[in-house]
Amino acid sequence: MTSGPSNKYRACGFLLVFALLAGCATTPEPVPVPVPVAEPEVVVEFVPHRSTMRISIASVGDMMIGTDFPKNHLPDDDGAAFLANVAPYLQAADIAFGNLEGVLIDGGEPAKKCSNPNACYLFRSPTRYARHYRGAGFDVMSLANNHARDFGEEGRDSSARALLDVGITASGRRGTWSIVKTDELHVAFANFAVTKNSNMLLDYEESFAFIEALDTAFDIVVVTFHGGAEGVDATHVPFTEEEYYGEPRGDVVWFARGAVDHGADLVIGHGPHVVRGIERYKERLIAYSLGNFATYYGISVAGIKGIAPILNTTLDGEGRFVEGSVVSTIQLRPAGPSIDPEDRALKLMRGLSIDDFGNPGVAFLPDGTLLPKDRPDVPRHQLQIDDDSMP
């Protein structure tokens, strides 16, 4: 019987087959890797609802930090430190506003004459004083008042130029307004007075139409006014037309509430040289007078005429009052406005607000914080007193 191949040859046979197969094998072509196609980048810009936006505005009343007419009554340090004590509070706000009494002009002749030079109420400050206001933090100022034209329209134009040169926008002549832009909002300031060639407070219908037009064009509208009677007996709003030495000074409640009805989001009053009350009307804040804030010479600061607030207001992007605060200041000459440890402006404003409006729609906290408070709807010209007033 013939035996099969030995293990030796069987192994060689496997090697031969493996060698033949290996010799016939070919290297496979590499498979291309697909390159992903980039999708177009889609950028979704988040636009917050205006009700979630916030803007803070610090407002003060009358300012005039020295005059060189008819005699030199400028501060010893040329006004450099006059606003130093209050500057941090103004600089902390997104926008700071004040009313400029008098004129920023170098030289020039007054538009009206003084019968008694020793009792001459014409105010002329050097144009270089504009930088003091800017350094303190002011962004916008009113040139609508009875002293903005002490040196005629040339003086008011000079004031506007001097302020603009340092970055402060200012207006007051009829048909004019100022714009301040923040990151998200355009804020219009319309300044009114009872004096010639200004946005005229006394012409209510024209004023309301003007405010309405601004409301359609800008996100927030701030209305300021120089009106109402003057002096220590003028702390209360009378809910009627006011006069001062026979000059009509307007019905400030009718004007302020009407301004809100036509689109104003914040209304700031000045002119009486004393503090008046505040109220929240249709979710908007109205301050009827912020008094004398920084007046170095020629304007009395005796007693309550030297007490004034820095009124801080936070609004949402729709203009509604969210919260605020009152920082009380007092003028103790020759120093500039100083923080009042007795909080007299806060106490005075709180008392007047309750006296005049019953429930002003604002809660006054002891630390100066202001918060919205429920208030029944108030007709434009009706005094509301209720039992839910602050004690």
Secondary structure, 3 states (H helix, E strand, C coil): CCCCCCHHHHHHHHHHHHHHHHHHCCCCCCCCCCCCCCCCCCCCCCCCCHHHCEEEEEEEEEEECCECCCCCECCCCCCCCCCCCCHHHHHCCCEEEEEECCEECCCCCCCCCCCCHHHCCCCEECHHHHHHHHHHCCCEEECCCCCCCCCHHHHHHHHHHHHHHCCCEEECECCCCEEEECCCCEEEEEEEECCCCEEECCCHHHHHHHHHHHHHHCCEEEEEEECCCCCCCCCCCCCCCEEECCEEEECHHHHHHHHHHCCCCEEEEECCCCECCEEEECCEEEECCECEEEECCCCCCCHHHHEEEEEEEEEECCCCEEEEEEEEEEECCCCCEEECCCCHHHHHHHHHHHHHHCCCCEEECCCCEEEECCCCCCCCCCCCCCCCCCC
